[in-house]
Amino acid sequence: MNQRTLRILDANFNRARESLRVIEDYLRFAADSQIIAELKSLRHGLAAQAKRLESLAGAFLPARDTPGDTGTALTDEAEASRPDEAAIVSAAFKRLQEALRVLEEYSKLASPEVAQTLKELRYRTYALESRSTRLRQYGERLLKARLYVLLTSSIAKRDIVEVARETIRGGADVVQLREKQVPDREVLRRALRLRELTAASGVLFIVNDRPDIAELSEADGVHLGQDELPPARVRRILTGGKLVGVSTHSLDQALQAHRDGADYIGMGPSFPSSTKDAGPLIGLDTIRRIVAEVPVPGFAIGGITVDRVKALTDLGCRRIAVSSAIIAADDVAKATEAFKALLA
């Protein structure tokens, strides 16, 4: 391999490593991210391919000629300043992806296998960029969320939007519209009303099972069951880095949801529930293991009452999802406050 090609490879491996470090440091210190391990894995994978190429094509360092590189003298006013940290991370991801594409192409001269691996690494960066966008947009609110309220009109005693207003007044952090037997137009109408309410209050708004309704109502995300579309496919429908949650009923399902890119999970049913499709109990020990082993926020769900919250918090689970115990209460705001107080 000639010196020019070695210099191209050297420059782009350096560019990719530098970009990864910029991204990793932001997510570690600014966003308390759970994807640091994946970024480290990507960085180690990149280093491994650099080593493989050097063994096949020759060492990069002897070919390096920084003083003679005309590119180092080129400047761009847009790179002289950044409006905020999000712009820094976005620019770093673009540099990373461009560098990986160059590496992929020039690696073909020495090893199609290395080129293919670099292509796979590049595709991984697109998913990581999407996840980092969601972290910047929703990360802090999601990580701080403790009380998640599911809204179903057949359970509520009043208009669902008024019930939502009371749950928000009582301290709900997330509300989900869960309407299984309501016509689509009415579901959308309610979603639009809830979006207006939650946007004004800063509460996260999720739509159950319906990525189309979530997108049309500009909700913050969608929640999926085990039999629904996989998260990766749903993300092709959603825009703006919306959240994707997944219901899980075992440790294996919870770990798989994390691998599939879920931003948070539901864990349950925790206790006997009147919900017809709740399924068999997963057991408190399973919830304890999920909380300990799955690195995304997990909300226990199913049959949770005020008297049962302590059994969950004693396990280290301080996030819960509640439906009838709140929305069917005579005083919704007071019921919400009672749950929230136990999760502080």
Contacts in CASP RR format, 6 or more apart in sequence:
PFRMAT RR
TARGET T0000
AUTHOR 0000-0000-0000
METHOD contacts of the structure
MODEL  1
MNQRTLRILDANFNRARESLRVIEDYLRFAADSQIIAELKSLRHGLAAQA
KRLESLAGAFLPARDTPGDTGTALTDEAEASRPDEAAIVSAAFKRLQEAL
RVLEEYSKLASPEVAQTLKELRYRTYALESRSTRLRQYGERLLKARLYVL
LTSSIAKRDIVEVARETIRGGADVVQLREKQVPDREVLRRALRLRELTAA
SGVLFIVNDRPDIAELSEADGVHLGQDELPPARVRRILTGGKLVGVSTHS
LDQALQAHRDGADYIGMGPSFPSSTKDAGPLIGLDTIRRIVAEVPVPGFA
IGGITVDRVKALTDLGCRRIAVSSAIIAADDVAKATEAFKALLA
1 57 0 8 1.000
1 58 0 8 1.000
1 109 0 8 1.000
1 110 0 8 1.000
3 63 0 8 1.000
5 57 0 8 1.000
5 106 0 8 1.000
5 109 0 8 1.000
6 57 0 8 1.000
6 58 0 8 1.000
6 59 0 8 1.000
6 60 0 8 1.000
6 63 0 8 1.000
7 60 0 8 1.000
7 63 0 8 1.000
7 64 0 8 1.000
7 65 0 8 1.000
7 69 0 8 1.000
8 102 0 8 1.000
8 106 0 8 1.000
9 50 0 8 1.000
9 53 0 8 1.000
9 57 0 8 1.000
9 60 0 8 1.000
9 103 0 8 1.000
9 106 0 8 1.000
9 107 0 8 1.000
10 60 0 8 1.000
10 61 0 8 1.000
10 63 0 8 1.000
10 64 0 8 1.000
11 69 0 8 1.000
12 99 0 8 1.000
12 100 0 8 1.000
12 102 0 8 1.000
12 103 0 8 1.000
12 106 0 8 1.000
13 46 0 8 1.000
13 50 0 8 1.000
13 60 0 8 1.000
13 99 0 8 1.000
13 103 0 8 1.000
15 95 0 8 1.000
15 96 0 8 1.000
15 98 0 8 1.000
15 99 0 8 1.000
16 46 0 8 1.000
16 95 0 8 1.000
16 96 0 8 1.000
16 99 0 8 1.000
16 100 0 8 1.000
16 103 0 8 1.000
17 43 0 8 1.000
17 46 0 8 1.000
17 47 0 8 1.000
18 95 0 8 1.000
19 92 0 8 1.000
19 93 0 8 1.000
19 95 0 8 1.000
19 96 0 8 1.000
19 99 0 8 1.000
20 39 0 8 1.000
20 42 0 8 1.000
20 43 0 8 1.000
20 46 0 8 1.000
20 92 0 8 1.000
20 96 0 8 1.000
21 43 0 8 1.000
22 88 0 8 1.000
22 89 0 8 1.000
22 92 0 8 1.000
23 39 0 8 1.000
23 89 0 8 1.000
23 92 0 8 1.000
23 93 0 8 1.000
23 96 0 8 1.000
23 128 0 8 1.000
23 132 0 8 1.000
24 36 0 8 1.000
24 39 0 8 1.000
24 40 0 8 1.000
24 43 0 8 1.000
26 85 0 8 1.000
26 88 0 8 1.000
26 89 0 8 1.000
26 92 0 8 1.000
27 33 0 8 1.000
27 35 0 8 1.000
27 36 0 8 1.000
27 39 0 8 1.000
27 89 0 8 1.000
27 132 0 8 1.000
27 135 0 8 1.000
28 36 0 8 1.000
30 85 0 8 1.000
31 132 0 8 1.000
31 135 0 8 1.000
31 136 0 8 1.000
31 139 0 8 1.000
31 140 0 8 1.000
32 140 0 8 1.000
32 143 0 8 1.000
33 132 0 8 1.000
33 135 0 8 1.000
34 295 0 8 1.000
34 296 0 8 1.000
35 128 0 8 1.000
35 131 0 8 1.000
35 132 0 8 1.000
35 135 0 8 1.000
37 295 0 8 1.000
38 124 0 8 1.000
38 128 0 8 1.000
39 128 0 8 1.000
42 121 0 8 1.000
42 124 0 8 1.000
42 125 0 8 1.000
42 128 0 8 1.000
45 117 0 8 1.000
45 121 0 8 1.000
46 121 0 8 1.000
49 103 0 8 1.000
49 107 0 8 1.000
49 114 0 8 1.000
49 117 0 8 1.000
49 118 0 8 1.000
49 121 0 8 1.000
50 60 0 8 1.000
52 111 0 8 1.000
52 114 0 8 1.000
53 107 0 8 1.000
53 110 0 8 1.000
53 111 0 8 1.000
53 114 0 8 1.000
54 60 0 8 1.000
56 110 0 8 1.000
56 111 0 8 1.000
56 114 0 8 1.000
57 109 0 8 1.000
57 110 0 8 1.000
57 111 0 8 1.000
66 72 0 8 1.000
79 91 0 8 1.000
82 88 0 8 1.000
82 91 0 8 1.000
85 136 0 8 1.000
86 136 0 8 1.000
89 132 0 8 1.000
89 136 0 8 1.000
90 129 0 8 1.000
93 125 0 8 1.000
93 128 0 8 1.000
93 129 0 8 1.000
93 132 0 8 1.000
96 125 0 8 1.000
97 122 0 8 1.000
97 125 0 8 1.000
97 126 0 8 1.000
97 129 0 8 1.000
100 118 0 8 1.000
100 119 0 8 1.000
100 121 0 8 1.000
100 122 0 8 1.000
100 125 0 8 1.000
101 122 0 8 1.000
103 118 0 8 1.000
104 115 0 8 1.000
104 118 0 8 1.000
104 119 0 8 1.000
104 122 0 8 1.000
105 115 0 8 1.000
107 114 0 8 1.000
107 115 0 8 1.000
107 118 0 8 1.000
108 115 0 8 1.000
127 232 0 8 1.000
127 261 0 8 1.000
130 235 0 8 1.000
130 241 0 8 1.000
131 261 0 8 1.000
131 263 0 8 1.000
133 240 0 8 1.000
133 241 0 8 1.000
134 241 0 8 1.000
134 242 0 8 1.000
134 243 0 8 1.000
134 263 0 8 1.000
137 240 0 8 1.000
137 241 0 8 1.000
138 204 0 8 1.000
138 220 0 8 1.000
138 243 0 8 1.000
138 263 0 8 1.000
141 173 0 8 1.000
141 202 0 8 1.000
141 204 0 8 1.000
142 204 0 8 1.000
142 243 0 8 1.000
142 263 0 8 1.000
142 264 0 8 1.000
142 297 0 8 1.000
143 297 0 8 1.000
144 173 0 8 1.000
145 173 0 8 1.000
145 174 0 8 1.000
145 204 0 8 1.000
145 297 0 8 1.000
145 319 0 8 1.000
146 173 0 8 1.000
146 318 0 8 1.000
146 319 0 8 1.000
146 320 0 8 1.000
146 340 0 8 1.000
146 343 0 8 1.000
146 344 0 8 1.000
147 171 0 8 1.000
147 172 0 8 1.000
147 173 0 8 1.000
147 174 0 8 1.000
147 319 0 8 1.000
147 320 0 8 1.000
147 322 0 8 1.000
147 336 0 8 1.000
147 339 0 8 1.000
147 340 0 8 1.000
147 343 0 8 1.000
148 172 0 8 1.000
148 173 0 8 1.000
148 174 0 8 1.000
148 175 0 8 1.000
148 176 0 8 1.000
148 299 0 8 1.000
148 301 0 8 1.000
148 319 0 8 1.000
148 320 0 8 1.000
148 321 0 8 1.000
148 322 0 8 1.000
149 164 0 8 1.000
149 167 0 8 1.000
149 172 0 8 1.000
149 174 0 8 1.000
149 175 0 8 1.000
149 176 0 8 1.000
149 321 0 8 1.000
149 322 0 8 1.000
149 323 0 8 1.000
149 326 0 8 1.000
149 327 0 8 1.000
149 336 0 8 1.000
150 175 0 8 1.000
150 176 0 8 1.000
150 178 0 8 1.000
150 208 0 8 1.000
150 301 0 8 1.000
150 321 0 8 1.000
150 322 0 8 1.000
150 323 0 8 1.000
150 327 0 8 1.000
151 160 0 8 1.000
151 163 0 8 1.000
151 164 0 8 1.000
151 167 0 8 1.000
151 175 0 8 1.000
151 176 0 8 1.000
151 177 0 8 1.000
151 178 0 8 1.000
151 194 0 8 1.000
151 323 0 8 1.000
151 327 0 8 1.000
152 160 0 8 1.000
152 178 0 8 1.000
152 179 0 8 1.000
152 180 0 8 1.000
152 323 0 8 1.000
152 327 0 8 1.000
153 160 0 8 1.000
153 179 0 8 1.000
153 182 0 8 1.000
153 190 0 8 1.000
154 181 0 8 1.000
155 323 0 8 1.000
155 324 0 8 1.000
155 327 0 8 1.000
155 328 0 8 1.000
156 163 0 8 1.000
156 327 0 8 1.000
156 328 0 8 1.000
157 163 0 8 1.000
157 327 0 8 1.000
157 328 0 8 1.000
157 330 0 8 1.000
158 332 0 8 1.000
160 177 0 8 1.000
160 190 0 8 1.000
160 194 0 8 1.000
161 190 0 8 1.000
161 193 0 8 1.000
161 194 0 8 1.000
161 197 0 8 1.000
163 327 0 8 1.000
163 332 0 8 1.000
164 175 0 8 1.000
164 194 0 8 1.000
164 197 0 8 1.000
164 198 0 8 1.000
165 197 0 8 1.000
166 332 0 8 1.000
166 333 0 8 1.000
166 336 0 8 1.000
167 175 0 8 1.000
167 326 0 8 1.000
167 327 0 8 1.000
167 332 0 8 1.000
167 333 0 8 1.000
167 336 0 8 1.000
168 175 0 8 1.000
168 197 0 8 1.000
168 198 0 8 1.000
168 201 0 8 1.000
168 203 0 8 1.000
169 333 0 8 1.000
169 336 0 8 1.000
170 332 0 8 1.000
170 333 0 8 1.000
170 334 0 8 1.000
170 336 0 8 1.000
170 337 0 8 1.000
170 340 0 8 1.000
171 336 0 8 1.000
171 337 0 8 1.000
171 340 0 8 1.000
172 203 0 8 1.000
172 326 0 8 1.000
172 336 0 8 1.000
172 340 0 8 1.000
173 203 0 8 1.000
173 204 0 8 1.000
174 203 0 8 1.000
174 204 0 8 1.000
174 205 0 8 1.000
174 206 0 8 1.000
175 194 0 8 1.000
175 198 0 8 1.000
175 203 0 8 1.000
175 204 0 8 1.000
175 205 0 8 1.000
175 206 0 8 1.000
176 205 0 8 1.000
176 206 0 8 1.000
176 207 0 8 1.000
176 208 0 8 1.000
176 223 0 8 1.000
176 321 0 8 1.000
177 187 0 8 1.000
177 190 0 8 1.000
177 191 0 8 1.000
177 194 0 8 1.000
177 205 0 8 1.000
177 206 0 8 1.000
177 207 0 8 1.000
177 208 0 8 1.000
177 213 0 8 1.000
177 219 0 8 1.000
178 208 0 8 1.000
178 209 0 8 1.000
178 223 0 8 1.000
178 323 0 8 1.000
179 186 0 8 1.000
179 187 0 8 1.000
179 190 0 8 1.000
179 208 0 8 1.000
180 208 0 8 1.000
180 209 0 8 1.000
182 190 0 8 1.000
184 213 0 8 1.000
187 210 0 8 1.000
187 213 0 8 1.000
188 213 0 8 1.000
188 216 0 8 1.000
188 217 0 8 1.000
191 207 0 8 1.000
191 213 0 8 1.000
191 214 0 8 1.000
191 216 0 8 1.000
191 217 0 8 1.000
191 219 0 8 1.000
192 217 0 8 1.000
194 205 0 8 1.000
194 217 0 8 1.000
194 219 0 8 1.000
195 205 0 8 1.000
195 217 0 8 1.000
195 218 0 8 1.000
195 219 0 8 1.000
198 204 0 8 1.000
198 205 0 8 1.000
198 220 0 8 1.000
199 205 0 8 1.000
204 220 0 8 1.000
204 221 0 8 1.000
204 243 0 8 1.000
205 217 0 8 1.000
205 219 0 8 1.000
205 220 0 8 1.000
205 221 0 8 1.000
206 214 0 8 1.000
206 219 0 8 1.000
206 220 0 8 1.000
206 221 0 8 1.000
206 222 0 8 1.000
206 223 0 8 1.000
206 243 0 8 1.000
206 245 0 8 1.000
207 213 0 8 1.000
207 214 0 8 1.000
207 217 0 8 1.000
207 219 0 8 1.000
207 221 0 8 1.000
207 222 0 8 1.000
207 223 0 8 1.000
208 222 0 8 1.000
208 223 0 8 1.000
209 222 0 8 1.000
209 223 0 8 1.000
209 224 0 8 1.000
209 225 0 8 1.000
209 228 0 8 1.000
210 222 0 8 1.000
211 222 0 8 1.000
211 229 0 8 1.000
211 234 0 8 1.000
211 237 0 8 1.000
211 238 0 8 1.000
212 237 0 8 1.000
213 219 0 8 1.000
214 221 0 8 1.000
214 222 0 8 1.000
214 238 0 8 1.000
214 242 0 8 1.000
215 237 0 8 1.000
215 238 0 8 1.000
215 239 0 8 1.000
215 242 0 8 1.000
219 242 0 8 1.000
220 242 0 8 1.000
220 243 0 8 1.000
221 238 0 8 1.000
221 242 0 8 1.000
221 243 0 8 1.000
221 244 0 8 1.000
221 245 0 8 1.000
222 234 0 8 1.000
222 238 0 8 1.000
222 242 0 8 1.000
222 243 0 8 1.000
222 244 0 8 1.000
222 245 0 8 1.000
223 244 0 8 1.000
223 245 0 8 1.000
223 246 0 8 1.000
223 247 0 8 1.000
224 230 0 8 1.000
224 231 0 8 1.000
224 234 0 8 1.000
224 244 0 8 1.000
224 245 0 8 1.000
224 246 0 8 1.000
224 247 0 8 1.000
225 246 0 8 1.000
225 247 0 8 1.000
226 246 0 8 1.000
226 247 0 8 1.000
226 248 0 8 1.000
226 249 0 8 1.000
226 253 0 8 1.000
228 234 0 8 1.000
230 260 0 8 1.000
231 244 0 8 1.000
231 245 0 8 1.000
231 246 0 8 1.000
231 257 0 8 1.000
231 260 0 8 1.000
231 261 0 8 1.000
231 262 0 8 1.000
232 260 0 8 1.000
232 261 0 8 1.000
234 244 0 8 1.000
235 241 0 8 1.000
235 244 0 8 1.000
238 244 0 8 1.000
243 263 0 8 1.000
243 264 0 8 1.000
244 261 0 8 1.000
244 262 0 8 1.000
244 263 0 8 1.000
245 257 0 8 1.000
245 262 0 8 1.000
245 263 0 8 1.000
245 264 0 8 1.000
245 265 0 8 1.000
245 266 0 8 1.000
246 257 0 8 1.000
246 260 0 8 1.000
246 262 0 8 1.000
246 265 0 8 1.000
246 266 0 8 1.000
247 265 0 8 1.000
247 266 0 8 1.000
247 268 0 8 1.000
247 301 0 8 1.000
248 254 0 8 1.000
248 256 0 8 1.000
248 257 0 8 1.000
248 265 0 8 1.000
248 266 0 8 1.000
248 267 0 8 1.000
248 268 0 8 1.000
248 290 0 8 1.000
249 267 0 8 1.000
249 268 0 8 1.000
249 269 0 8 1.000
249 279 0 8 1.000
249 280 0 8 1.000
249 282 0 8 1.000
250 282 0 8 1.000
250 286 0 8 1.000
251 286 0 8 1.000
251 289 0 8 1.000
251 290 0 8 1.000
251 293 0 8 1.000
251 294 0 8 1.000
254 265 0 8 1.000
254 267 0 8 1.000
254 290 0 8 1.000
254 293 0 8 1.000
254 294 0 8 1.000
254 298 0 8 1.000
255 293 0 8 1.000
255 294 0 8 1.000
257 265 0 8 1.000
257 294 0 8 1.000
257 296 0 8 1.000
258 265 0 8 1.000
258 294 0 8 1.000
258 295 0 8 1.000
258 296 0 8 1.000
262 296 0 8 1.000
263 296 0 8 1.000
263 297 0 8 1.000
264 296 0 8 1.000
264 297 0 8 1.000
264 298 0 8 1.000
264 299 0 8 1.000
265 290 0 8 1.000
265 294 0 8 1.000
265 296 0 8 1.000
265 297 0 8 1.000
265 298 0 8 1.000
265 299 0 8 1.000
266 298 0 8 1.000
266 299 0 8 1.000
266 300 0 8 1.000
266 301 0 8 1.000
266 321 0 8 1.000
267 282 0 8 1.000
267 286 0 8 1.000
267 287 0 8 1.000
267 290 0 8 1.000
267 291 0 8 1.000
267 298 0 8 1.000
267 299 0 8 1.000
267 300 0 8 1.000
267 301 0 8 1.000
267 317 0 8 1.000
268 278 0 8 1.000
268 281 0 8 1.000
268 282 0 8 1.000
268 287 0 8 1.000
268 300 0 8 1.000
268 301 0 8 1.000
268 302 0 8 1.000
269 275 0 8 1.000
269 278 0 8 1.000
269 279 0 8 1.000
269 280 0 8 1.000
269 281 0 8 1.000
269 282 0 8 1.000
269 301 0 8 1.000
269 302 0 8 1.000
269 303 0 8 1.000
270 281 0 8 1.000
270 282 0 8 1.000
270 283 0 8 1.000
270 284 0 8 1.000
270 287 0 8 1.000
270 300 0 8 1.000
270 301 0 8 1.000
270 302 0 8 1.000
270 303 0 8 1.000
270 304 0 8 1.000
270 308 0 8 1.000
270 312 0 8 1.000
271 281 0 8 1.000
271 302 0 8 1.000
271 303 0 8 1.000
271 304 0 8 1.000
271 305 0 8 1.000
271 308 0 8 1.000
272 281 0 8 1.000
272 303 0 8 1.000
273 302 0 8 1.000
273 303 0 8 1.000
274 303 0 8 1.000
274 324 0 8 1.000
275 302 0 8 1.000
275 303 0 8 1.000
275 323 0 8 1.000
278 302 0 8 1.000
278 303 0 8 1.000
284 311 0 8 1.000
284 312 0 8 1.000
284 315 0 8 1.000
287 300 0 8 1.000
287 312 0 8 1.000
287 315 0 8 1.000
287 317 0 8 1.000
288 315 0 8 1.000
288 316 0 8 1.000
288 317 0 8 1.000
290 298 0 8 1.000
291 298 0 8 1.000
291 315 0 8 1.000
291 316 0 8 1.000
291 317 0 8 1.000
297 319 0 8 1.000
298 317 0 8 1.000
298 319 0 8 1.000
299 319 0 8 1.000
299 320 0 8 1.000
299 321 0 8 1.000
300 312 0 8 1.000
300 317 0 8 1.000
300 319 0 8 1.000
300 320 0 8 1.000
300 321 0 8 1.000
301 320 0 8 1.000
301 321 0 8 1.000
301 322 0 8 1.000
302 321 0 8 1.000
302 323 0 8 1.000
303 325 0 8 1.000
304 312 0 8 1.000
304 320 0 8 1.000
304 321 0 8 1.000
304 322 0 8 1.000
304 325 0 8 1.000
305 325 0 8 1.000
306 325 0 8 1.000
306 338 0 8 1.000
306 339 0 8 1.000
306 342 0 8 1.000
309 320 0 8 1.000
309 339 0 8 1.000
309 342 0 8 1.000
309 343 0 8 1.000
310 342 0 8 1.000
312 318 0 8 1.000
312 320 0 8 1.000
313 342 0 8 1.000
313 343 0 8 1.000
318 343 0 8 1.000
319 343 0 8 1.000
320 339 0 8 1.000
320 343 0 8 1.000
322 339 0 8 1.000
325 335 0 8 1.000
325 339 0 8 1.000
326 332 0 8 1.000
326 335 0 8 1.000
326 336 0 8 1.000
326 339 0 8 1.000
329 335 0 8 1.000
END
